[in-house]
Amino acid sequence: MNILLWLSYKGTRYAGFQVQPNGVTICAVVQDAMQDLFGARPNVKGCSRTDAGVHARRFALNFHWQTSIPMDRLPAALNVRLPADIRVLEAQQVPEDFHARYAAHAKTYHYRILCAKVDDPFEFDTSYRVPGPLDLTAMQAAAAGFVGRHDFTALCASGSSAAAHGDTVRTVMDCTVAQDGAMFTLSVTADGYLYNMVRILAGTVLQAGQGKLDPAQVPAILASRDRRRAGQTLPAKGLFLWEVSYPGLAVGADNQ
């Protein structure tokens, strides 16, 4: 059967999702738990290759395996074999041809920026701190400028395989900034992303909030296709994969 798992994890201790020979990864740790539970190591397909230090609120992966364990009991059976910073939230059987990456209609990322003079020990590894002040209205205006179907080469880090093949057009359905006290959260929903696109977008929006960039410049930055025109690549620790959308697939209430 084809099984879909929804994961939540804190990426601080890990070298990203994808298995690597020189670092502990989310995928490897999950497969270790599967090995212990099933007696074998299923091949898993993740919805995204999150980078080192990036977190996920709801990450989807699927694998093919025949098991007598009921789907509603599978999360608990895996969680007792996983470290506390990786949790299986839900498990469900999905169609045989379902693929966690290719079936995704859209993904939503959040980037968290803490506006404070001093680091918060409870937010240190899940947000990026700036001393402030920040102009929320300017940040919202800059974020809105990224909505639509554009060539996002200006927001792509070097080394992107997609950029090397000229595949740099993406559709951003929604891009907003919300403030909750000292925390500013950028939310981006798109049909796909280039390498470091959200972290560069966040750096550009941050510049607008700091008064270093006029939000009206965003269209020109995109049109330039020049990485040097956009903001800095913000650290991975503030980035969360927040939600993945699969049209027509019944999933948990938290992901509707």
N, C-alpha and C positions, 0 to 999 in steps of 0.2 A: 504494500500500500504506500501511497505518497502522503507523507506527514508534514504538516506545516507547524513550526514552532514560532511563537512570539517570544522574543527575549528582551530583557532590560538589563543594561550593564553600565558600570562606571569604568571608563576606559583608561583611567590614570596609570594603572600598573601594566598595561598591555601595549604591544607593538601593533595595534590595529586589529581588524577582524581576520584578514586573510592569513593563512598559515605561512610562516617564514622560517628559514633555517636558523636565523640568528636572534630570535626573540620569542617570548611567550605571547601567544595571540588568543583572542576570544575563540576563534574556530577550533584551535588545537585543544583548548581546555574543555570546550563543549564535547568534542569528539572523545576526549579522555573519559568523560562521564558516560558517554554512550558505550564506549568499550567496556567499562565496568558493569554497566547495566545489561547490555545485549550480548556481551562476549565477543563482539566484533566492532569494527570501526566504520560506520556508514559514511559514504561520500555525501557531503552536505553542500547546498547551494544557497549562498547568502544574497540578500537583496541589495547589498552595497559593500564596498571595500572601505570601511571607515579607517582613517589613518590612526597612527599611534596617538594615544591621549584623548581621542574623540569618544564621546559617550553616546548611548542610545536609550531612549525611553521606550520605543517599540521597534524592534529589529526583527525582520522576518527571515527565516531560513527553512528550506524543505529538504527532505531526504526520503529515499525509498527503503522501507524495511517492513518485514512481516513480524508483528508482535501481538501477543495475547493481552498485553497491558491495555486496559481501557484508556481512551484518550483523556478523560477527565482525571486520571491518576498518573499519567505520564509526567506532567510537570513536577509533581512532588517526588517521583522516583528519580528524576534527574537532579532536582535541586539539592537533595541530600548528598549528592556526589559533586556538587559545584561549590566554588568559593562564594562567600556572601556578596561579592560585588558583581556576580552574574546570576540572574534569575530567569527561569522559564516561566512565563506568565500564563500561557495557554498552549494547547496542542489540539490539532484537528486534522481529520483526513480530508484531502483535497483531490481534485481530478488528477489522473495519471500524468497528464501533460503540463500540469502547473509547474512553473519555475519562478522562484521567489524574486529573481532579478528581472527576467524578461516579461513577466506578467504585470509588473508594477505600472500603474497608470501615472502616478505622481508620488513624489516624496517631499515631506516637509522637514526642514531643518530649523532649529533655533540656535541663535548665538546670544550669549548672555554677557553683558558688560556692566560691571559694578562701578558706579561713580562714587568714589570714596578716597579720602586721603590716606587711609591705612587699610592694609589687607584684612579681610574677614577670614579667620581661621576655618569657618564653616563653609565658606564659598571659594576658598583659595584655588582648589583644583577643578572647579566646575564653572568658573567665570574669569573674565579678563578685567582687571582693575585699571581704571584711569582716574586721575585726581579730580577731573571736572573743572568747571561746570560743563554740562552738556545741554544743548538746545534740542529738546524733543521735537519741536515743530520742524526744524531744519532736517533732523534725521528722518522724520516721516516723509518729508517732501523728497529727499534723496532716494529713499527706499521705493517710493511710488514710481520713480523714473525708470526702474528696472523691470516693471511689469510689462509683459508683452512678449512677442517673438523677436529675438534679437540675435546677432552674432556676438557672443560673449568672449571673444578672444582677449579683450582688454582685462578680463577677470580670470584669466587662465595662467597658472604657473607653468614655467618651462618644464619639459619632460612629459607633457601630456600626449598620450598616444592618439587621442581623439583629435587634438589640434594638429598633430603631424599628418593626419589624413584629411584635414580640412573640415572635419565634422564639429563645428563650433557653434551651430545655431541651436538654441534651446528656447522653450517657452516658459516664462515665469507667470504663473497664474495669480500669485498673490505675494506681496512683499510689504510688511508692515513693521512698525516699531511701537512697543508698548512700554510704559514705565510703571513700576511698582516700587515706590520708595526710592532707594538708591540703585535699584536694578533696572537696567534697560534691556529688553529682549527683542531682538530682531527675529522675525519669522518669515521664512521663504518657502514657497511651494512651487515646484517646477516639474516638468516632465523628464528632466535629466540635468546633470551637472557636469561641468568640466573640472579638471584637477585644481583643488583649492578654491573653487569659484565662490563658495559661500563665505569663506574666511577673508577673501579679498573684497567681496561685496560688503562684508561687515566692516572692514577697514576703511572703505570708501564712505560708508554711512557715518562711521565714527568721525571722520574728518569733517563732514558736514556739521555734525553736532558740536565739534570743537571750533567752528568758525573758520576752518582752514580750506573749505571747499564750498562753493555756491551750489546748492542742489540743482540749479538750472543747468549745470555743466554735465550732468549725467548722460543725456543723449549724445553729447559731443564726445564724451569718453568712450561710450560704446561704439560710436561711428568710427573713432580713430583706430580701433583694433590694436591699441598700443598699451601694453601692460604698464608702462611707466606713468601713464596718465591716471591710473586708478590708485586707490589707497594701499596701505601695507597689508600683508597677509597676517591676520591676527592669530595668536597662538591656538593650537588645537584644543586646549583644555576648556574653552568656552563654548565649544560646538557640540550639539546634540542632534542625532537623527531622531526626530520626534514622532513621525507617523509615515506609514506607507499605505497607499491606496490601491486596492485591487477591485475594479468594477465587477459586479456580479458575484463576488465571493462573500458569503456570510461570515463575518468575523466577530470578535468580541465587541461588547458594547463600547469599550473605551476607544475603539478605532473606527467607529461609524462616522 
